[in-house]
């Protein structure tokens, strides 16, 4: 996991065992566009097997903490259901 801060923009990269699992996490964490609230914006993307999160926020700690709680729930759920079935 990598966290970098510069110019009020932070990026978090979360590696997954496969590209499919990273895509599932992306779909679970970003089903709808986030409304702009008080200067907080978040961009989620997947490159190969890594979920990338770019966050610009005045209240970065709260935003990242909330995101990590949701990410933890997604990963726990994926662990409970086991590997995805081929489509």
C-alpha positions in Angstrom: 0.0 0.0 0.0 1.4 3.4 -0.9 0.3 6.8 0.3 1.8 10.0 -1.1 0.8 13.6 -0.3 1.7 16.6 -2.4 -0.2 19.9 -3.1 -3.2 18.6 -1.1 -3.6 15.6 -3.4 -3.0 12.1 -2.1 -2.9 8.8 -3.9 -3.5 5.4 -2.3 -2.6 2.2 -4.3 -4.0 -1.1 -3.1 -2.7 -4.2 -4.8 -5.1 -7.2 -5.2 -4.3 -10.8 -6.2 -5.8 -10.3 -9.6 -7.2 -7.6 -12.0 -10.7 -9.1 -11.6 -10.6 -8.6 -7.8 -9.4 -5.0 -8.2 -12.3 -4.4 -10.7 -14.8 -5.9 -8.2 -13.4 -3.6 -5.4 -13.7 -0.6 -7.8 -17.3 -1.5 -8.6 -18.2 -1.9 -5.0 -16.5 1.3 -3.8 -17.6 3.6 -6.7 -21.1 2.6 -7.8 -22.2 6.2 -8.1 -20.4 9.5 -8.7 -19.7 11.3 -5.4 -21.4 14.6 -4.9 -19.0 17.5 -4.4 -19.1 18.4 -0.7 -16.9 21.1 0.8 -13.9 20.6 -1.4 -13.7 16.8 -1.2 -13.3 14.8 -4.4 -12.1 11.3 -5.0 -11.1 9.5 -8.2 -10.9 5.6 -8.3 -9.3 3.6 -11.0 -7.7 0.2 -11.6 -4.4 -0.5 -13.4 -3.8 -4.2 -13.8 -4.3 -5.7 -10.3 -4.1 -2.4 -8.3 -6.9 -0.1 -7.2 -5.7 3.5 -7.2 -7.4 6.2 -5.2 -6.7 9.9 -5.7 -8.1 12.1 -3.1 -8.2 15.9 -2.8 -9.6 17.0 0.5 -9.4 19.6 3.2 -10.4 17.0 5.7 -8.2 14.2 4.2 -7.9 12.2 7.4 -11.7 11.7 7.7 -12.1 11.0 4.0 -9.3 8.4 4.0 -10.4 6.8 7.2 -14.0 6.4 5.9 -12.7 5.0 2.6 -10.4 2.5 4.3 -13.3 1.2 6.4 -15.4 0.6 3.3 -12.4 -1.0 1.6 -11.9 -3.3 4.6 -15.6 -4.4 4.3 -15.2 -5.0 0.6 -12.1 -7.2 1.1 -13.7 -9.1 4.0 -16.7 -9.8 1.8 -14.6 -11.0 -1.1 -12.7 -13.3 1.3 -16.0 -14.7 2.6 -17.3 -15.4 -0.9 -14.0 -16.9 -2.2 -12.6 -16.4 -5.7 -14.8 -15.0 -8.3 -16.5 -17.4 -10.8 -15.4 -16.9 -14.4 -17.9 -15.0 -16.5 
